[in-house]
Amino acid sequence: MVDLLVTYMEMTAPPSGDAFAAPAPGAMVARETLDIDGYVSLYRAVGEPVQWDQRLRMGSGELERLLALASTHTHVLRVDGEAAGLCEFNGVGQAEVELTHFGLIPAFQGGKLGPFLLDRSLRAAWSHRPRRLWLHTDTYDHPGAQSVYRRAGFKPYAQLMETFPD
């Protein structure tokens, strides 16, 4: 078991101002329905450095059902057609939407692609008119994650020490 500091953050209004311009030629974000192998491959590429394992612990049938839900939206960042990151929401179409996964493949970090992916994905989620969007981040996440979330409009509302399987 491992203890992690978990920070819960929320947005209660859509992003203000103009949308971020693409920071690199050929960068685009779109909601995609990935097959299981494509999803797991991207999930691993983004998540292994920060120890994501939630989706990997699910059986393939359970994961397939989750991804097929109308309320699960996966936005993929592609640079010149190559998958570079993902932003996943659960509960789209409901009053409260959770941003469950967000990140870039390490080779694409550091070029302002993260804020671009987050901004485009948040605008798409807010187009469904939720009351709020929320997320949690922990000590394993990228060191810059909370500042990116804050710049996007998220505000912390709770911090807890939580115990997770090692």
C-alpha positions as CSV (number, residue, x, y, z in Angstrom):
1,M,0.0,0.0,0.0
2,V,1.1,3.5,-0.7
3,D,-0.1,6.8,0.8
4,L,-0.6,9.7,-1.7
5,L,-1.6,13.3,-1.3
6,V,-4.7,13.7,-3.5
7,T,-5.9,17.1,-4.5
8,Y,-9.5,17.5,-5.8
9,M,-10.2,20.3,-8.2
10,E,-13.3,21.7,-9.9
11,M,-14.4,24.1,-12.6
12,T,-17.9,25.6,-12.3
13,A,-17.8,27.7,-15.5
14,P,-16.4,27.0,-19.0
15,P,-13.0,28.3,-20.0
16,S,-13.0,32.1,-20.7
17,G,-11.3,33.8,-23.5
18,D,-10.2,32.6,-26.9
19,A,-9.3,29.0,-27.5
20,F,-5.6,28.1,-27.5
21,A,-4.1,28.2,-30.9
22,A,-2.3,25.0,-32.0
23,P,1.2,25.3,-30.7
24,A,2.7,23.2,-33.5
25,P,1.8,22.7,-37.1
26,G,-0.2,19.6,-37.6
27,A,-1.5,19.5,-33.9
28,M,-5.2,18.7,-33.6
29,V,-7.6,17.5,-30.9
30,A,-10.7,15.4,-31.6
31,R,-13.0,13.1,-29.8
32,E,-12.2,9.6,-30.9
33,T,-13.5,6.1,-30.4
34,L,-10.4,4.0,-30.1
35,D,-10.5,0.2,-30.3
36,I,-9.3,-1.5,-27.1
37,D,-5.8,-2.2,-28.3
38,G,-5.4,1.4,-29.5
39,Y,-6.8,2.8,-26.3
40,V,-4.6,0.6,-24.1
41,S,-1.5,1.4,-26.1
42,L,-2.1,5.2,-25.8
43,Y,-3.1,4.9,-22.1
44,R,0.2,3.0,-21.4
45,A,2.3,5.5,-23.4
46,V,0.9,8.4,-21.5
47,G,0.3,6.8,-18.1
48,E,3.2,4.5,-17.4
49,P,5.6,7.3,-16.3
50,V,3.1,8.6,-13.8
51,Q,1.9,5.1,-12.7
52,W,-1.5,5.0,-14.2
53,D,-3.0,1.5,-13.8
54,Q,-6.8,2.0,-13.3
55,R,-7.8,1.0,-16.8
56,L,-5.1,-1.8,-16.9
57,R,-6.7,-3.5,-13.9
58,M,-10.0,-3.7,-15.7
59,G,-11.0,-6.7,-17.7
60,S,-11.2,-6.1,-21.5
61,G,-15.0,-6.5,-21.5
62,E,-15.4,-4.1,-18.6
63,L,-13.1,-1.6,-20.3
64,E,-14.8,-2.0,-23.6
65,R,-18.3,-1.3,-22.0
66,L,-16.9,1.8,-20.3
67,L,-15.4,3.2,-23.4
68,A,-18.6,2.5,-25.4
69,L,-20.8,4.5,-23.0
70,A,-22.2,7.7,-24.5
71,S,-21.1,9.5,-21.3
72,T,-17.4,8.5,-21.8
73,H,-15.5,10.9,-24.1
74,T,-11.9,10.4,-25.1
75,H,-10.2,13.3,-26.8
76,V,-6.9,12.5,-28.6
77,L,-4.2,14.9,-29.4
78,R,-2.5,14.1,-32.7
79,V,0.6,15.8,-34.1
80,D,1.0,15.0,-37.8
81,G,-1.4,12.1,-37.3
82,E,0.6,10.5,-34.5
83,A,-1.2,10.1,-31.1
84,A,0.5,12.4,-28.6
85,G,-1.9,12.5,-25.7
86,L,-5.4,12.0,-24.3
87,C,-8.0,13.7,-22.2
88,E,-10.8,11.4,-21.0
89,F,-14.1,12.4,-19.3
90,N,-16.8,10.3,-17.6
91,G,-20.3,11.5,-17.0
92,V,-20.6,13.7,-20.1
93,G,-24.2,14.7,-20.5
94,Q,-24.8,14.7,-16.7
95,A,-24.6,17.6,-14.2
96,E,-21.2,16.6,-13.0
97,V,-18.4,15.4,-15.3
98,E,-15.2,13.9,-14.1
99,L,-11.9,14.5,-16.0
100,T,-10.5,11.0,-15.4
101,H,-7.3,11.0,-17.4
102,F,-5.2,13.7,-19.0
103,G,-1.6,13.6,-20.2
104,L,0.9,13.5,-23.0
105,I,3.3,10.9,-24.2
106,P,6.7,12.1,-22.7
107,A,8.3,12.8,-26.1
108,F,5.6,15.4,-26.7
109,Q,5.9,17.2,-23.3
110,G,7.3,20.7,-23.0
111,G,5.9,22.2,-26.2
112,K,2.7,23.7,-24.9
113,L,0.7,20.8,-26.3
114,G,-0.8,19.9,-22.9
115,P,-2.6,23.2,-22.3
116,F,-3.8,23.0,-25.9
117,L,-5.2,19.5,-25.5
118,L,-6.8,20.4,-22.2
119,D,-8.4,23.6,-23.5
120,R,-9.9,22.0,-26.6
121,S,-11.2,19.0,-24.5
122,L,-12.7,21.2,-21.8
123,R,-14.5,23.3,-24.3
124,A,-16.0,20.2,-25.9
125,A,-17.1,18.9,-22.4
126,W,-18.6,22.2,-21.5
127,S,-20.6,22.2,-24.7
128,H,-22.8,19.6,-23.0
129,R,-23.6,22.2,-20.3
130,P,-22.6,20.4,-17.1
131,R,-22.9,22.2,-13.7
132,R,-19.3,21.4,-12.9
133,L,-16.2,19.5,-14.1
134,W,-14.0,17.9,-11.5
135,L,-10.8,15.9,-11.2
136,H,-8.3,14.6,-8.8
137,T,-4.5,14.6,-9.1
138,D,-2.0,13.1,-6.8
139,T,1.7,13.1,-5.9
140,Y,2.6,10.7,-8.8
141,D,1.2,13.0,-11.5
142,H,3.4,15.2,-13.5
143,P,4.9,18.0,-11.4
144,G,3.3,20.7,-13.6
145,A,-0.2,19.1,-13.7
146,Q,-1.8,21.3,-11.0
147,S,-0.5,24.5,-12.5
148,V,-1.9,23.5,-15.9
149,Y,-5.3,22.7,-14.3
150,R,-5.3,26.0,-12.4
151,R,-4.5,28.0,-15.6
152,A,-7.4,26.2,-17.3
153,G,-9.8,27.4,-14.6
154,F,-9.8,24.5,-12.0
155,K,-9.7,25.4,-8.3
156,P,-8.8,23.0,-5.5
157,Y,-11.6,22.2,-3.1
158,A,-10.1,19.4,-1.0
159,Q,-6.8,17.6,-0.2
160,L,-6.6,14.2,1.4
161,M,-4.0,11.6,2.2
162,E,-5.3,8.4,0.6
163,T,-4.0,4.8,0.6
164,F,-3.8,2.9,-2.7
165,P,-2.6,-0.5,-3.7
166,D,1.2,-0.6,-4.4
